[in-house]
Amino acid sequence: MKPTNKKPVQSVNRIKECYFCINGLTDIDYKDTRTMQKFLSGYGKILPHRRTGNCIKHQRKLSLAIKRARLMALIPFVAK
C-alpha cells in the first residue's frame, strides 16, 4: 500500500453560547417566528442544541414553541 500524504483536517471548535441566555430572554414565544427560524434547518427540522449552542433548558422550551407554532400554522411543517 502506498502511504497517503493527506493531512488530518483540524476543525475549529469554539464554544457556542446559548442565544437566549446571552440576550436575557426568559420566555420563548411561539408567535416570534423570526427568532425560531434561526433554529430550523433548510428543510424545517429543529436543529439540535449541539449545533445551535443553546442550553438544554432553552432548547426544550424552543422545541415546544416551534411545535406550537407549527400547529397554529405560523411555521410550515416542511419547507420547500
MMTF fields as JSON, N, C-alpha, C and O atoms, coordinates in Angstrom:
{
  "mmtfVersion": "1.0.0",
  "mmtfProducer": "UNKNOWN",
  "numBonds": 319,
  "numAtoms": 320,
  "numGroups": 80,
  "numChains": 1,
  "numModels": 1,
  "chainsPerModel": [1],
  "groupsPerChain": [80],
  "chainIdList": ["A"],
  "bondAtomList": [4, 2, 8, 6, 12, 10, 16, 14, 20, 18, 24, 22, 28, 26, 32, 30, 36, 34, 40, 38, 44, 42, 48, 46, 52, 50, 56, 54, 60, 58, 64, 62, 68, 66, 72, 70, 76, 74, 80, 78, 84, 82, 88, 86, 92, 90, 96, 94, 100, 98, 104, 102, 108, 106, 112, 110, 116, 114, 120, 118, 124, 122, 128, 126, 132, 130, 136, 134, 140, 138, 144, 142, 148, 146, 152, 150, 156, 154, 160, 158, 164, 162, 168, 166, 172, 170, 176, 174, 180, 178, 184, 182, 188, 186, 192, 190, 196, 194, 200, 198, 204, 202, 208, 206, 212, 210, 216, 214, 220, 218, 224, 222, 228, 226, 232, 230, 236, 234, 240, 238, 244, 242, 248, 246, 252, 250, 256, 254, 260, 258, 264, 262, 268, 266, 272, 270, 276, 274, 280, 278, 284, 282, 288, 286, 292, 290, 296, 294, 300, 298, 304, 302, 308, 306, 312, 310, 316, 314],
  "bondOrderList": [1, 1, 1, 1, 1, 1, 1, 1, 1, 1, 1, 1, 1, 1, 1, 1, 1, 1, 1, 1, 1, 1, 1, 1, 1, 1, 1, 1, 1, 1, 1, 1, 1, 1, 1, 1, 1, 1, 1, 1, 1, 1, 1, 1, 1, 1, 1, 1, 1, 1, 1, 1, 1, 1, 1, 1, 1, 1, 1, 1, 1, 1, 1, 1, 1, 1, 1, 1, 1, 1, 1, 1, 1, 1, 1, 1, 1, 1, 1],
  "groupList": [{"groupName": "MET", "atomNameList": ["N", "CA", "C", "O"], "elementList": ["N", "C", "C", "O"], "formalChargeList": [0, 0, 0, 0], "bondAtomList": [1, 0, 2, 1, 3, 2], "bondOrderList": [1, 1, 2], "singleLetterCode": "M", "chemCompType": "L-PEPTIDE LINKING"}, {"groupName": "LYS", "atomNameList": ["N", "CA", "C", "O"], "elementList": ["N", "C", "C", "O"], "formalChargeList": [0, 0, 0, 0], "bondAtomList": [1, 0, 2, 1, 3, 2], "bondOrderList": [1, 1, 2], "singleLetterCode": "K", "chemCompType": "L-PEPTIDE LINKING"}, {"groupName": "PRO", "atomNameList": ["N", "CA", "C", "O"], "elementList": ["N", "C", "C", "O"], "formalChargeList": [0, 0, 0, 0], "bondAtomList": [1, 0, 2, 1, 3, 2], "bondOrderList": [1, 1, 2], "singleLetterCode": "P", "chemCompType": "L-PEPTIDE LINKING"}, {"groupName": "THR", "atomNameList": ["N", "CA", "C", "O"], "elementList": ["N", "C", "C", "O"], "formalChargeList": [0, 0, 0, 0], "bondAtomList": [1, 0, 2, 1, 3, 2], "bondOrderList": [1, 1, 2], "singleLetterCode": "T", "chemCompType": "L-PEPTIDE LINKING"}, {"groupName": "ASN", "atomNameList": ["N", "CA", "C", "O"], "elementList": ["N", "C", "C", "O"], "formalChargeList": [0, 0, 0, 0], "bondAtomList": [1, 0, 2, 1, 3, 2], "bondOrderList": [1, 1, 2], "singleLetterCode": "N", "chemCompType": "L-PEPTIDE LINKING"}, {"groupName": "VAL", "atomNameList": ["N", "CA", "C", "O"], "elementList": ["N", "C", "C", "O"], "formalChargeList": [0, 0, 0, 0], "bondAtomList": [1, 0, 2, 1, 3, 2], "bondOrderList": [1, 1, 2], "singleLetterCode": "V", "chemCompType": "L-PEPTIDE LINKING"}, {"groupName": "GLN", "atomNameList": ["N", "CA", "C", "O"], "elementList": ["N", "C", "C", "O"], "formalChargeList": [0, 0, 0, 0], "bondAtomList": [1, 0, 2, 1, 3, 2], "bondOrderList": [1, 1, 2], "singleLetterCode": "Q", "chemCompType": "L-PEPTIDE LINKING"}, {"groupName": "SER", "atomNameList": ["N", "CA", "C", "O"], "elementList": ["N", "C", "C", "O"], "formalChargeList": [0, 0, 0, 0], "bondAtomList": [1, 0, 2, 1, 3, 2], "bondOrderList": [1, 1, 2], "singleLetterCode": "S", "chemCompType": "L-PEPTIDE LINKING"}, {"groupName": "ARG", "atomNameList": ["N", "CA", "C", "O"], "elementList": ["N", "C", "C", "O"], "formalChargeList": [0, 0, 0, 0], "bondAtomList": [1, 0, 2, 1, 3, 2], "bondOrderList": [1, 1, 2], "singleLetterCode": "R", "chemCompType": "L-PEPTIDE LINKING"}, {"groupName": "ILE", "atomNameList": ["N", "CA", "C", "O"], "elementList": ["N", "C", "C", "O"], "formalChargeList": [0, 0, 0, 0], "bondAtomList": [1, 0, 2, 1, 3, 2], "bondOrderList": [1, 1, 2], "singleLetterCode": "I", "chemCompType": "L-PEPTIDE LINKING"}, {"groupName": "GLU", "atomNameList": ["N", "CA", "C", "O"], "elementList": ["N", "C", "C", "O"], "formalChargeList": [0, 0, 0, 0], "bondAtomList": [1, 0, 2, 1, 3, 2], "bondOrderList": [1, 1, 2], "singleLetterCode": "E", "chemCompType": "L-PEPTIDE LINKING"}, {"groupName": "CYS", "atomNameList": ["N", "CA", "C", "O"], "elementList": ["N", "C", "C", "O"], "formalChargeList": [0, 0, 0, 0], "bondAtomList": [1, 0, 2, 1, 3, 2], "bondOrderList": [1, 1, 2], "singleLetterCode": "C", "chemCompType": "L-PEPTIDE LINKING"}, {"groupName": "TYR", "atomNameList": ["N", "CA", "C", "O"], "elementList": ["N", "C", "C", "O"], "formalChargeList": [0, 0, 0, 0], "bondAtomList": [1, 0, 2, 1, 3, 2], "bondOrderList": [1, 1, 2], "singleLetterCode": "Y", "chemCompType": "L-PEPTIDE LINKING"}, {"groupName": "PHE", "atomNameList": ["N", "CA", "C", "O"], "elementList": ["N", "C", "C", "O"], "formalChargeList": [0, 0, 0, 0], "bondAtomList": [1, 0, 2, 1, 3, 2], "bondOrderList": [1, 1, 2], "singleLetterCode": "F", "chemCompType": "L-PEPTIDE LINKING"}, {"groupName": "GLY", "atomNameList": ["N", "CA", "C", "O"], "elementList": ["N", "C", "C", "O"], "formalChargeList": [0, 0, 0, 0], "bondAtomList": [1, 0, 2, 1, 3, 2], "bondOrderList": [1, 1, 2], "singleLetterCode": "G", "chemCompType": "PEPTIDE LINKING"}, {"groupName": "LEU", "atomNameList": ["N", "CA", "C", "O"], "elementList": ["N", "C", "C", "O"], "formalChargeList": [0, 0, 0, 0], "bondAtomList": [1, 0, 2, 1, 3, 2], "bondOrderList": [1, 1, 2], "singleLetterCode": "L", "chemCompType": "L-PEPTIDE LINKING"}, {"groupName": "ASP", "atomNameList": ["N", "CA", "C", "O"], "elementList": ["N", "C", "C", "O"], "formalChargeList": [0, 0, 0, 0], "bondAtomList": [1, 0, 2, 1, 3, 2], "bondOrderList": [1, 1, 2], "singleLetterCode": "D", "chemCompType": "L-PEPTIDE LINKING"}, {"groupName": "HIS", "atomNameList": ["N", "CA", "C", "O"], "elementList": ["N", "C", "C", "O"], "formalChargeList": [0, 0, 0, 0], "bondAtomList": [1, 0, 2, 1, 3, 2], "bondOrderList": [1, 1, 2], "singleLetterCode": "H", "chemCompType": "L-PEPTIDE LINKING"}, {"groupName": "ALA", "atomNameList": ["N", "CA", "C", "O"], "elementList": ["N", "C", "C", "O"], "formalChargeList": [0, 0, 0, 0], "bondAtomList": [1, 0, 2, 1, 3, 2], "bondOrderList": [1, 1, 2], "singleLetterCode": "A", "chemCompType": "L-PEPTIDE LINKING"}],
  "groupTypeList": [0, 1, 2, 3, 4, 1, 1, 2, 5, 6, 7, 5, 4, 8, 9, 1, 10, 11, 12, 13, 11, 9, 4, 14, 15, 3, 16, 9, 16, 12, 1, 16, 3, 8, 3, 0, 6, 1, 13, 15, 7, 14, 12, 14, 1, 9, 15, 2, 17, 8, 8, 3, 14, 4, 11, 9, 1, 17, 6, 8, 1, 15, 7, 15, 18, 9, 1, 8, 18, 8, 15, 0, 18, 15, 9, 2, 13, 5, 18, 1],
  "groupIdList": [1, 2, 3, 4, 5, 6, 7, 8, 9, 10, 11, 12, 13, 14, 15, 16, 17, 18, 19, 20, 21, 22, 23, 24, 25, 26, 27, 28, 29, 30, 31, 32, 33, 34, 35, 36, 37, 38, 39, 40, 41, 42, 43, 44, 45, 46, 47, 48, 49, 50, 51, 52, 53, 54, 55, 56, 57, 58, 59, 60, 61, 62, 63, 64, 65, 66, 67, 68, 69, 70, 71, 72, 73, 74, 75, 76, 77, 78, 79, 80],
  "secStructList": [7, 7, 7, 7, 7, 7, 7, 7, 7, 7, 7, 7, 7, 7, 7, 7, 7, 7, 2, 2, 2, 2, 2, 6, 7, 7, 7, 7, 7, 6, 6, 7, 2, 2, 2, 2, 2, 6, 6, 5, 7, 6, 6, 1, 7, 5, 7, 7, 2, 2, 2, 2, 7, 7, 7, 2, 2, 2, 2, 2, 2, 2, 2, 2, 2, 2, 2, 2, 2, 2, 2, 6, 6, 1, 1, 7, 1, 1, 7, 7],
  "xCoordList": [0.833, 0.0, 0.871, 1.921, 0.401, 1.12, 0.765, -0.39, 1.74, 1.397, 0.682, 1.041, -0.303, -1.045, -0.428, 0.1, -0.501, 0.069, -1.005, -0.77, -2.153, -3.238, -2.999, -2.675, -3.167, -3.025, -4.372, -5.414, -4.363, -5.642, -6.292, -5.622, -7.586, -8.333, -8.573, -9.093, -8.186, -8.401, -9.623, -9.706, -10.549, -11.738, -11.573, -10.948, -12.135, -12.074, -13.281, -14.415, -13.031, -14.112, -14.218, -13.39, -15.24, -15.459, -16.646, -17.561, -16.621, -17.704, -18.882, -18.782, -19.995, -21.193, -21.964, -22.058, -22.505, -23.236, -24.717, -25.106, -25.522, -26.969, -27.451, -27.154, -28.191, -28.718, -29.641, -29.623, -30.437, -31.436, -30.804, -31.256, -29.77, -29.071, -28.293, -28.268, -27.662, -26.873, -27.762, -27.416, -28.914, -29.808, -30.77, -31.562, -30.722, -31.567, -33.033, -33.898, -33.325, -34.711, -35.116, -34.475, -36.172, -36.623, -37.753, -37.806, -38.651, -39.776, -39.55, -39.107, -39.86, -39.778, -41.21, -41.955, -41.586, -42.962, -43.124, -42.288, -44.189, -44.42, -44.809, -44.758, -45.194, -45.58, -44.38, -44.514, -43.215, -41.997, -41.317, -40.358, -41.823, -41.335, -39.949, -39.21, -39.583, -38.251, -37.145, -36.142, -37.335, -36.325, -36.264, -35.183, -37.42, -37.447, -36.883, -36.383, -36.949, -36.406, -34.89, -34.342, -34.214, -32.766, -32.391, -31.274, -33.324, -33.04, -33.683, -33.829, -34.069, -34.623, -33.667, -32.991, -33.617, -32.777, -33.488, -34.606, -32.837, -33.431, -34.666, -35.513, -34.767, -35.923, -37.016, -38.064, -36.778, -37.787, -37.641, -38.53, -36.542, -36.325, -35.699, -34.979, -35.982, -35.405, -33.95, -33.657, -33.048, -31.627, -31.308, -31.901, -30.38, -30.034, -29.232, -28.642, -29.22, -28.528, -27.021, -26.348, -26.482, -25.042, -24.673, -23.564, -25.595, -25.329, -25.664, -24.975, -26.707, -27.125, -26.417, -26.259, -25.985, -25.309, -26.249, -25.81, -27.533, -28.489, -28.271, -27.826, -28.598, -28.55, -29.775, -30.717, -29.746, -30.802, -32.155, -33.173, -32.159, -33.408, -34.088, -35.287, -33.322, -33.905, -34.18, -35.085, -33.425, -33.675, -35.028, -35.761, -35.356, -36.661, -37.793, -38.793, -37.63, -38.659, -38.794, -39.899, -37.674, -37.686, -38.412, -39.204, -38.148, -38.799, -40.303, -41.073, -40.733, -42.173, -42.795, -43.9, -42.097, -42.618, -42.712, -43.675, -41.731, -41.762, -42.917, -43.608, -43.129, -44.231, -45.585, -46.504, -45.715, -46.959, -47.178, -48.293, -46.11, -46.222, -46.585, -47.3, -46.102, -46.472, -47.953, -48.63, -48.455, -49.874, -50.771, -51.887, -50.293, -51.059, -50.835, -51.372, -50.063, -49.767, -48.97, -49.104, -48.144, -47.259, -45.945, -45.315, -45.546, -44.34, -44.76, -45.527, -44.278, -44.644, -43.965, -42.873, -44.627, -44.038, -42.834, -41.82, -42.954, -41.886, -41.639, -42.577, -40.383, -40.036, -39.7, -39.227, -39.938, -39.646, -38.208, -37.788],
  "yCoordList": [-1.187, 0.0, 1.242, 1.299, 2.228, 3.49, 4.34, 4.366, 5.028, 5.939, 7.175, 7.688, 7.618, 8.799, 10.056, 10.051, 11.1, 12.374, 13.326, 14.531, 12.809, 13.671, 14.076, 13.252, 15.357, 15.864, 15.766, 15.94, 15.494, 15.435, 16.822, 17.84, 16.826, 18.078, 18.497, 17.727, 19.727, 20.242, 21.138, 22.076, 20.852, 21.694, 22.686, 22.393, 23.836, 24.868, 24.681, 24.955, 24.217, 24.011, 25.228, 25.441, 26.016, 27.163, 26.856, 26.13, 27.403, 27.172, 28.038, 29.263, 27.384, 28.108, 28.457, 27.659, 29.645, 30.098, 30.167, 30.369, 30.0, 29.99, 31.385, 32.373, 31.451, 32.716, 33.373, 34.594, 32.582, 33.115, 33.557, 34.532, 32.861, 33.263, 34.559, 35.423, 34.697, 35.894, 37.128, 38.181, 36.996, 38.138, 38.341, 39.284, 37.487, 37.646, 37.352, 37.888, 36.504, 36.142, 34.964, 33.914, 35.135, 34.053, 33.266, 32.043, 33.952, 33.278, 33.216, 34.183, 32.071, 31.896, 31.844, 30.915, 32.84, 32.965, 32.244, 32.388, 31.476, 30.741, 31.667, 31.262, 32.896, 33.851, 34.587, 35.283, 34.438, 35.088, 34.173, 33.471, 34.195, 33.259, 33.622, 32.739, 34.892, 35.288, 34.66, 34.185, 34.664, 34.066, 32.558, 31.97, 31.94, 30.486, 30.015, 28.893, 30.839, 30.45, 30.234, 29.478, 30.89, 30.729, 29.322, 28.862, 28.649, 27.341, 26.206, 25.096, 26.484, 25.47, 25.25, 26.178, 24.015, 23.726, 24.204, 24.714, 24.038, 24.421, 23.612, 24.053, 22.429, 21.569, 21.752, 21.111, 22.619, 22.878, 22.03, 22.034, 21.303, 20.482, 21.322, 22.284, 20.948, 21.639, 21.197, 20.003, 22.172, 21.858, 21.452, 21.992, 20.51, 20.081, 21.145, 22.036, 21.038, 22.035, 22.004, 23.009, 20.871, 20.802, 21.725, 22.257, 21.905, 22.734, 24.2, 25.083, 24.466, 25.849, 26.479, 27.699, 25.655, 26.178, 26.52, 27.045, 26.236, 26.526, 25.592, 24.454, 26.105, 25.235, 24.314, 24.562, 23.267, 22.258, 22.861, 22.548, 23.713, 24.324, 25.116, 24.966, 25.95, 26.766, 25.948, 26.287, 24.892, 24.043, 23.346, 23.216, 22.901, 22.264, 23.257, 22.943, 24.472, 25.498, 25.893, 26.133, 25.958, 26.319, 25.264, 25.605, 23.993, 22.939, 22.928, 22.688, 23.185, 23.275, 24.465, 24.358, 25.593, 26.785, 26.553, 26.988, 25.877, 25.59, 24.65, 24.837, 23.646, 22.707, 23.394, 23.091, 24.318, 25.08, 25.969, 26.071, 26.609, 27.486, 26.691, 27.194, 25.468, 24.622, 24.274, 24.299, 23.948, 23.61, 24.808, 24.643, 26.012, 27.235, 27.735, 28.777, 27.019, 27.335, 28.63, 29.325, 28.961, 30.116, 29.738, 30.56, 28.482, 27.94, 26.677, 25.879, 26.473, 25.246, 24.012, 24.104, 22.873, 21.626, 21.237, 20.77, 21.432, 21.083, 22.277, 22.824, 22.683, 23.782, 23.212, 22.08, 23.979, 23.503, 23.714, 23.372],
  "zCoordList": [0.0, 0.0, 0.0, 0.64, -0.737, -0.78, 0.429, 0.854, 0.978, 2.079, 1.511, 0.452, 2.221, 1.77, 2.353, 3.465, 1.608, 2.032, 2.531, 2.633, 2.834, 3.297, 4.745, 5.601, 4.987, 6.344, 7.051, 6.42, 8.331, 9.047, 9.093, 9.269, 8.934, 8.941, 10.378, 11.185, 10.688, 12.031, 12.014, 11.222, 12.871, 12.948, 14.093, 15.112, 13.899, 14.921, 15.825, 15.431, 17.025, 17.977, 18.874, 19.76, 18.635, 19.503, 20.394, 20.006, 21.558, 22.499, 22.085, 22.026, 21.8, 21.412, 22.671, 23.604, 22.681, 23.851, 23.528, 22.377, 24.535, 24.371, 23.967, 24.639, 22.875, 22.358, 23.373, 23.53, 24.054, 24.983, 26.298, 26.898, 26.756, 27.982, 27.765, 28.642, 26.608, 26.318, 26.246, 26.781, 25.582, 25.391, 26.551, 26.53, 27.552, 28.732, 28.485, 29.177, 27.504, 27.207, 28.088, 28.056, 28.869, 29.737, 29.093, 29.218, 28.409, 27.764, 26.262, 25.643, 25.695, 24.252, 23.741, 24.053, 22.958, 22.497, 21.161, 20.269, 21.026, 19.789, 18.639, 17.478, 18.945, 17.904, 17.313, 16.306, 17.928, 17.443, 16.424, 16.744, 15.209, 14.194, 13.674, 13.238, 13.709, 13.221, 14.059, 13.527, 15.358, 16.233, 16.028, 16.01, 15.877, 15.74, 14.404, 14.318, 13.363, 12.063, 12.122, 11.319, 13.063, 13.205, 13.65, 13.411, 14.293, 14.872, 14.083, 14.594, 12.832, 11.945, 10.781, 10.338, 10.291, 9.133, 7.87, 7.931, 6.745, 5.471, 5.132, 4.356, 5.715, 5.477, 6.516, 6.437, 7.486, 8.508, 9.757, 10.609, 9.884, 11.074, 12.182, 11.915, 13.419, 14.568, 14.713, 14.779, 14.763, 14.895, 16.333, 17.266, 16.53, 17.884, 18.629, 18.018, 19.94, 20.759, 20.546, 20.774, 20.115, 19.833, 18.676, 18.622, 17.768, 16.589, 16.829, 16.318, 17.596, 17.824, 19.01, 19.061, 19.971, 21.146, 22.281, 23.304, 22.128, 23.197, 24.378, 24.222, 25.574, 26.746, 26.691, 25.938, 27.485, 27.443, 27.815, 27.197, 28.813, 29.283, 28.167, 27.933, 27.489, 26.43, 25.168, 24.406, 24.935, 23.772, 23.908, 22.928, 25.113, 25.335, 25.124, 24.477, 25.68, 25.506, 24.038, 23.552, 23.343, 21.935, 21.104, 20.225, 21.375, 20.601, 20.843, 19.914, 22.079, 22.35, 21.63, 21.097, 21.609, 20.93, 19.424, 18.792, 18.846, 17.408, 17.086, 16.085, 17.924, 17.687, 17.808, 17.047, 18.758, 18.883, 17.666, 17.154, 17.207, 16.038, 14.786, 13.919, 14.687, 13.549, 13.59, 12.563, 14.78, 14.903, 14.616, 14.124, 14.92, 14.652, 13.224, 12.848, 12.435, 11.034, 10.887, 9.88, 11.876, 11.765, 11.085, 10.421, 11.263, 10.644, 9.897, 10.437, 8.672, 7.953, 8.568, 9.129, 8.45, 8.935, 8.079, 8.597, 6.768, 5.838, 4.934, 4.354, 4.812, 3.912, 2.54, 2.432, 1.517, 0.159, -0.195, -1.3]
}
